[in-house]
Amino acid sequence: MLNVVNLSKGYGDNILFSNLAFNAVSGDRIALIVANGSGKSTLMDIMAHENTADSGKVTVKKHVTVAYLKQEKFKFENKMLLQEILEQPDEIKTLKKELNAIHDSLSNEINNHKQQILLRRMAEIDDYLEILDQNSSEHQAKTILSGVGFKESDFNRPMKEFSGGWAMRAALSKILFSNPDVLLLDEPTNHLDLEANLWFEQYLLNFKGAVVITSHDRAFLNSVATMVLAIEPEQVVLQKGNYDEYVKSREESLKIKE
């Protein structure tokens, strides 16, 4: 789904990571472990194509959708909460515009070969939009909003009324509702209370795509992680298992080196 190949990034003499490589496939929930200030958010930005690496590349398979939750102020239009969650992602809007353009082209195209190409592309987009629309219902949106802690009375409140922590929950809800193939989540549990955190854990355990996640919540990472990607001072470690299993393995490795 998401493939990271020989990724390197640094600022001057400060090398954040070098020759980092891994592949995230369906069912992977990768906990990204990096010391504060050592490139965690930078790596997330690069994977989301919001920053560039010094070398290497990040690729995604055709039709794979990637959603990214960042640690920063969240920008929303002046809409009601539920309305904001139900807003169609830009990708869907772009595909629908392309579909309309194909319809216009078909009405004027007389070349049989070109007609077949347009018809194949139209069928491809229709199939893809059908997959994306399967979970795009108001009921699903309300279920997610309730899961992260919103009350039904919040659904028709303007976004501007919510504090930063609740805006983060709204941003997380919007990302989950878009039903992407890959989730990039930078500290998603920062503003979740215990009940919302437990709901979110269960959501990720049932999520069929791939997840790359950072969190200071050790218990959370132990519950959801199937793999740990740790950027250490002198190496990058990719290990199956949860956070505790990574720590145990690291301690054993250090003992051997002594």
Secondary structure, DSSP 8 states (H G I E B T S, - for coil): -EEEEEEEEEETTEEEEEEEEEEE-TT-EEEEEE-TTSSHHHHHHHHTTSS--SEEEEEE-TT--EEEE-SS-----S-BHHHHHHS--HHHHHHHHHHHHHHHHHHH---HHHHHHHHHHHHHHHHHHHHHHTT--HHHHHHHHHHTT--GGGTTSBGGGS-HHHHHHHHHHHHHHT--SEEEEESTTTT--HHHHHHHHHHHHH--SEEEEE-S-HHHHHHH-SEEEEEETTEEEEEES-HHHHHHHHHHHHHHH-
